[in-house]
């Protein structure tokens, strides 16, 4: 009986530890990067502009607007559509002074073949970061441990190295690059002027000058901007 009791106690202890590990993983994946400083990282990469392997690190992006986009894997289905969409807007991001890095848990060798063989990635300009150990994906809270791949996580950092926006999705649905470009423009305007941007804001539309008229606007935003203006 003593032996049986010990076995039961050991099993229960193991189950408790396993449950705690699962809870810790869920908490880690659920944590937000917003308003946090960018994690330090360094990894191998493939640069399709030169056709050569290289390396990238967080220091490369200090003092810049920076977007890091995690995707599940090379040679999949939604991923090349997302990379192609971001690449199509690459010049627009560059005009805004925004650096873009795409990252998956594939190796740099896989990235090279992927970029060279996938038709959607013809004329690719985005550097592809290689995170085969998952270290960088974990640092950003997007690693799916049981599958060894990353969630679709996109993070925008301002020149102070602070994350101001993130979007994390499960693998089955791609993200909207046009909406993200709009968000970048809004964040840059807010960063520069101290004003805040209402829903759907685009360059040329009304902002909310709370940095100058906070008392006047409090409780009366609708007197300053209409729903029609917001949705137009």
Secondary structure, 3 states (H helix, E strand, C coil): CHHHHHHHHHHHHHHHHHHHHHHHHHHHHHCCCCCCECCCCEEEEEECCCCEEEEEEHHHHCCCEEEEEECCCCCCCHHHHHHHHHHHCHHHHHHCCEEEEEEECCCHHHHHHHHHHCHHHCCCCCEEEECCCCHHHHHCCCEECCCCEECEEEEEECCCCEEEEEEEECCCCCCCHHHHHHHHHHHHHHHHHCCECCCCCCCCCCCECHHHHHHHHCCCHHHHCCHHHHHC
